[in-house]
Amino acid sequence: ITKFQKLYKFKPCNENLKQLEFNQQYLKDMESIKVEVEKRIKKSNQALIRGKYAERKAQKYYKERGFKIEDVSEYGSGCDFIASRWNTLENNEEKRYVEVKSTSHNDKKTVSLSRLQIEASVNRTKLGYKYDIFILKNVQISENNMPHDGEIHLINNYDAKIKFTE
């Protein structure tokens, strides 16, 4: 029997209707999953955009204060960049390890640090360096995905002072 003959001879029955109902429900379920995934992707993309914007703002902040910037965000160093400058009063190099965080106007008013970031703060502080947390709060994202605004909150010389069990 050819495909056309099967189609021509097709007669609806309860079994066909059940399969049709199942398929319709499946399509509805898949559409709702698709919508949820698209929302999460958009939120994730906005978080990345907000984070990069906050890093640029933080680097600009330190540069305006005479620091040179070394981006170490790709190296798993526990911070986003190292800001360094010569301190003429103490006659030595001042190094600040800087972790950058950002929030949107919808976010909770908290930021979190990873275990790696906390350990980096503890280790750098033990060596006499400074670990700063630069927070850019309430970053807005425009319709064309351009970040703007944000309030700077800076925690200088952060030191978690905790011990981890092995």
C-alpha positions in Angstrom: 0.0 0.0 0.0 1.4 3.4 -1.0 1.4 6.4 1.4 -1.4 8.0 -0.6 -3.6 4.9 -0.3 -3.0 4.8 3.5 -4.0 8.5 3.7 -7.1 7.9 1.6 -8.2 4.9 3.6 -7.5 6.7 7.0 -10.6 6.8 9.3 -10.5 8.5 12.6 -10.9 6.3 15.7 -10.5 6.7 19.4 -6.9 5.6 19.3 -6.1 8.3 16.7 -7.8 10.9 18.8 -5.9 9.9 21.9 -2.7 10.2 20.0 -3.7 13.6 18.7 -4.6 14.8 22.2 -1.3 13.5 23.5 0.6 15.3 20.7 -1.3 18.6 21.3 -0.4 18.4 25.0 3.2 17.6 24.2 3.4 20.6 21.9 2.0 22.8 24.7 4.5 21.4 27.2 7.4 21.9 24.8 6.3 25.5 24.1 6.2 26.4 27.8 9.7 24.8 28.2 11.0 26.8 25.3 9.6 30.0 26.8 11.2 29.3 30.1 14.6 28.4 28.5 14.5 31.7 26.5 13.8 33.7 29.7 16.8 32.0 31.4 19.1 32.6 28.4 18.1 36.2 28.3 18.7 36.6 32.1 22.0 34.9 31.8 23.1 37.1 28.9 22.1 40.2 30.8 24.1 39.0 33.8 27.2 38.6 31.5 26.6 42.0 30.0 26.2 43.5 33.4 29.3 41.8 34.7 31.5 43.0 31.8 30.1 46.5 32.2 30.9 46.4 36.0 34.5 45.2 35.2 35.1 48.1 32.8 33.7 50.6 35.4 35.9 49.1 38.1 39.1 49.2 35.9 38.3 52.8 35.1 37.8 53.6 38.8 41.3 52.2 39.6 43.0 53.8 36.6 41.7 57.2 37.6 43.5 56.7 40.9 46.8 55.9 39.2 46.7 52.1 39.1 47.9 49.9 36.3 45.5 47.1 35.5 46.3 43.4 34.8 43.3 41.4 33.8 43.5 37.9 35.4 39.8 37.0 35.2 40.6 34.1 32.8 43.2 32.4 35.0 41.1 31.1 38.0 43.0 33.5 40.3 40.0 34.3 42.5 39.8 37.9 41.4 39.1 39.8 38.2 42.1 42.0 38.0 45.2 43.2 39.8 45.6 46.9 40.3 49.1 48.1 41.1 50.9 51.4 41.5 54.0 52.8 43.2 53.3 54.1 46.7 55.8 56.9 47.2 55.0 57.4 50.9 55.9 53.8 51.7 58.4 53.4 48.9 57.0 50.2 47.6 54.5 48.8 45.2 50.9 48.8 46.2 49.0 45.8 44.8 45.2 45.3 45.1 43.5 42.1 44.0 40.0 43.2 42.9 36.9 41.1 42.6 34.0 42.7 40.7 30.4 42.1 41.4 27.2 43.6 39.9 23.5 43.6 40.6 20.5 44.6 38.6 17.6 46.6 40.0 15.6 43.4 40.3 18.3 41.4 42.1 18.4 40.8 45.8 20.7 43.3 47.4 23.4 40.8 48.1 26.3 39.4 46.2 28.1 36.1 46.8 31.7 35.1 46.7 32.9 31.7 45.6 35.1 29.5 47.7 38.0 30.3 45.3 37.4 34.1 45.8 37.3 33.7 49.6 40.5 31.6 49.6 42.2 34.1 47.4 41.2 36.9 49.8 42.6 35.0 52.7 45.8 34.0 50.9 46.5 37.5 49.5 45.9 39.1 52.8 48.4 36.7 54.5 51.0 37.8 52.0 50.4 41.5 52.8 48.4 42.4 49.7 45.0 44.0 49.6 41.8 42.3 48.3 39.0 44.7 47.3 35.5 43.9 46.3 34.1 46.4 43.8 30.3 46.2 43.6 28.3 48.0 41.0 24.7 47.9 42.2 21.5 48.5 40.3 22.9 48.3 36.8 20.2 48.9 34.2 20.0 47.1 30.8 18.3 49.0 28.0 16.0 47.5 25.3 19.0 47.2 23.0 21.0 45.3 25.7 23.2 48.3 26.6 24.1 48.5 30.3 24.1 51.9 32.1 24.0 53.5 35.5 25.0 51.7 38.7 26.1 52.8 42.1 29.7 52.0 43.2 30.1 50.3 46.5 33.7 49.4 47.4 34.9 47.1 50.2 38.6 47.9 50.6 40.9 45.4 52.3 38.4 42.6 52.5 39.7 39.6 54.4 37.4 36.7 55.1 39.7 35.4 57.9 38.3 31.9 57.8 39.9 28.5 57.8 38.7 25.7 55.5 38.7 22.1 56.6 40.6 19.8 54.3 
